[in-house]
Amino acid sequence: MPTTRAVSRDIVIASPPAEIFAVLTDPRQHPVIDGSGSVKQAIRGPDRLELGSTFGMRMHLLAPYAIRNTVVEHEPDRRIAWRHWGGHRWRYQLEPVEGGTRVTETFDWSTARLPLLLDHSPFPARNATGIAATLQRLKRLVETGSADEAAAPAVS
């Protein structure tokens, strides 16, 4: 069994926390920033997420499906997390740092209904890879206005 039931990655984005939080609390932006390829479309919910908000997403992982999420953590410009029926959480934490904001995304299955099942599945490693790609897309979107790599300016 893992000593911790969470995987996290972080990135520094050259932007204040409020601009990043605005993207994270808009469920229509989730498919735009998703680096896993599984989040396809927001299908219902508010324009801005807050504690207790529910929102639906069209997903695809082996087959298409829809999922309903509930916001379970919310501190404006600092932290947001949601969960679905499985109980595990997706969390974003924002911390002002020199040059912008450190954004940490976490897949936390310590609160899952069946954590042992996730312990022995490929999802933690798969999600760590997806998180890294999502953070890159979030950075590009906030810094350049487009999450697509082709639209980002070349780094010299």
N, C-alpha and C positions, 0 to 999 in steps of 0.2 A: 504494500500500500504506500502511496506517496506520502511524504511528510507534510506536504501542503496540497490542498486541492484547489489550486489556482495557477494560471499562467498569465503573465503580464509582459507587455513591451511598452516602451515609451519613446517619445520623440520631442524635440523642441521645435515649436512653430513660432515664427517671427510675427506674432500677433498678440494682442491682449486677450485675456481669458474670455471676455464678453463676446468677442467675435466668434471664437471657437464654440462656445457654449450655445450660441444662436444656431449653429449648424447642427450640433448634437441634439438639440431639443426640437428640431424640425424633422419629423419622421419621413417627410418626402425626400430629405437629403440622405437618408440611410442607404438606399440603393446606389446613390451617386458615390458615396465614400467607401462602400463595402469592397474589401479586397479579397474576400473569400469566393465571390461569385455566386453565393447562395441567396443573397437578399435581392429580390427582383422588383418589388413595387409596394409602396404604402397603399393600403386599401381602405382603411378607416381609422379615425382618430382625430384628435385636435391638431390645429396648426402648430401649437407649441405645447410640449410636454411639461408636466409638473407632477408633483407627488400625487400618486393615485391615478394618473391618466392611464387609459388603456388605448392601445393602438394595434391594428392588424397589419400584417405584412404578407405578401406573396413571396414564397421561398421556393428554392429548388435544391434538393440534395438527394441525388439518385432519382427522385421523382418530384413533380410539383406538389406543393401543399400550401396551406395558409396557417398562420400562427397568430395568436393573440398575446400581447405582452402587457405587463403592468409596471409602471414606474414605481420602484420601491425605495429609492434613495434620490434625494434632490436637494442640492444646496446651490443656489444660483451662482454661476460663474466658477464653481469649484468642483462639483461632483453630480453625476447622474448615473443611475443604474436601473435596469429593468430585468424582469424575469418572465418566463412563460410557465405553462403547466408543469414542466419538469423541475422547476424550482431553482435551477442554476441562474446565475446573474451575469449580465454583461455590464461592466462598470467603466466609466470614464472619470478620471480625476485630473483636475487642472491646477497647476501650481505656477504662479508668476516666477520667472527666473531671469537672469541677465540675458537680454536678447529676445525675450518673448515669453512663451508659456510652455512648460513641460506638460505634455499630455500622456497619461498612462492609461492604457486600455487593459482590462482584466477580464478573463473568463474564469469565474469563480463557481466551482461546483461543490463547495463545502455545504451549500444550502440545498443541494439537489435532493429530490425524492429518492433517487437510487444512486448515491455517490459511488458505491462499489462498482456498479456497471460502467460508469464513466472512467473510473480508475483503470480499468482493463480494456478500454476502447481506444481507438485512434484519435478521438476527438480532441483531447488536450493538445497533442502535438499538431494536429491539423489546424486547430483554432489559433495556436501560437503563430503559425505561418500566416494565416488569414489576418490576424491582428497586425502583424508587421506591415502587410500590404495595405490594410485599411488606414493605418496611421500615415503612411506615405501619401495615400490618396487625400486624406483629410488635410495634410500639410499643403499639398499642391492646390487644393480647392481654396483654402483660406488665403494662401499667399499669392496665388495667380488668378483665381476666379474659375479654374477648371481642374477637375480631378484627374483628367486624362494626361498621361505622360507626354504625349505628343504636343500638348498645348503648353506644357511648362517650358520656361526658357532654359537654355543650356547653361550649365554651371561652368565657369571658366577658372 
